[in-house]
Amino acid sequence: MRPPSIAYPVLIADIGGTNCRVSLVVDPEGPHRPLARIGTGSYPTPEAAFAAVLATVPDKPRSAVLAVAGPIEGRQAQLTNAVWHLDGPRIAGALDLTQGLMVNDFEALSASLPVLVPGDLATLVEGAPEPEGVRLVLGPGTGFGAAALLMRGERGMLVATEAGHIGIGPEDQAEQRLWPALSEGSLRLTVEHLLSGDGLVRLHRAVARTSGLLEADVAAADISRLAHDGDPAALMTVVCFWRLLARVAGDLALVFKATGGVFIAGGIAPHLLPLADRAAIRAAFALKPPMEDLAARFALHVVTATDAAEQGLTAIAANLHRFGLDDPKRLWFG
């Protein structure tokens, strides 16, 4: 039996908690063509948003492959940090599509790993990666996501997770000083609480309070700008952020035994990359007693390509079978 395939042209969309980026792929050998970037929730429903974008596009899509920042339940998904609910068959009917597929946004990012080029990455830790080792992609944005890619020859499998919602605690004296301010009002601190856009704000507030710096609350984007300008509280916040991110990346690398490498994606890390203390990051990433020998094999990279999710969606559309996504229970039809 011939494996299922996607009909072209294909509408692809990276739907996050803040922004939705929409592109079109005209044929299996071609790149994605960006159409629009809109605010998630700027339209009442996702199908209304797609219809508005496609109204002036001459090449009407026949299918859709959508990346959603939230858990996928069969043919439906609810954004974790926004109000849109996505129903695959309803979208197909509204846009007159023959078929489609929804994946978690970090599944899309993990599917990009085989097609990213060296210029799309910045390496923080060289490690000793294995060609067919598990590759792990994770990262902070509006929320925090993670997914793994396991390849065996030309056949692979994507593993979505909800790793952003695992708990996190202090590991050294500096973090112990911060933790009362970080955890104020929370019964349980999660990775997403600290390593997301809101997490950066929470870290900044705690750093300012514990350092005696009376600074007004600022947005995550302001913290990045202030840190680049040399603001003390913002710089200390970025140092804490990178150490925590590296620690979590190393912990998740152990969970998945990610000997193929760990890749930090999302909108925040690339902006803070010039401020990264690479020695401190290497130490936090690899200091995993009693598993230091294994942790020393893990490589750590930052994905600097701004269209990595779209590259992953394009790769998925071209070959569902390669990523284990030729599952009739996940494909949907108009």
Steps between C-alpha positions, in 0.01 A plus 500: 500500500634842406559718810281811538634820349407866512342672197670819378493799528526473881409768751744488791469702820705531817236593759648623826355660808581849367547481122381287211727480195334379182678372187426307183695212347412463132675168425690228691840615373446868568557720805228657708382844390407730793155655469430680829580535867196578710425521869356180640146587601481804270218308329224317690593161355805356324295419190395867478865603526609259226213603274601867532863422414404283203248747356761663276716191430468368143629148583228358722617221733360149476638389836630642827773400745473701819734529799317581822648620830304254708418130534345321202205271565442312175365759258450778755721730705468779756769766518655496847556877524225636273126450447491342153366146478593317180277235347660343191190390308330835573802688361504272195132564437530877544798528263389234251802280570523133411715403799724619777706425807570670832823457693635651819721802429803321639427196285534740206828633640635148553410415139716795391815354655592276202465793257659787694840608367803609711412865445169439679676404825734646762690238700542552875636154589674277244441167675547177303173453312397169345355512146196289592474608864179650634481872427313726740363845426372723779453863563344805657250727330152600613512157668764227522499196273706192426492208256735224391592356162610139462631405153591154376619533143230679302225422750444709812263574784411828667428497873304797633514585872356737757842547660432867570270396782745291699607640836828678568686591818825668611832317473754741650520784752446775243177334383390436860520875567278568199245225557279664769443798270455276195248271666296770673133425441572164332456160658713344226759655269530348153756536225255718306453730800870590480604432140245680286417862425313539829775301670762754396286771660462290816878446513567873456262589781663247734855606409420868557332427835775275639773738380341807654442658159165678500412469133158526341350193338589479132402279207717211384607691189610793718717270713690389190548860389605615847747212534661592168528858634681379814219536757616307813169333591431404140850356457466296820160378376648382171782318683242318717284426197785339303616292796149370565439435132828309467422300815154404373644417155754268661234335717273437202798370302541236770128417486516433125868393489535761226833389356403653165508849653283753680363798308361812667231663286233764560493876483695594812835317493633644170444857628693423818776301328753790490473518881552128558786405736604184315721366777218529753258344253732205436536442873125513572422280199751225576525495882276196554651276769525203485443515121775745400652260245170469314423871532841585350386336176199730459535788254307825552396737221276804461276501192548845349284446189179699539305260277602167655140398574399577141796297374381212717141527378624507141703183563199330662271586209750359252532166680251407772639146512852620585379648830245234594210737429321290237244405766134510391403582858686831473433594136174684442289556193249753366 
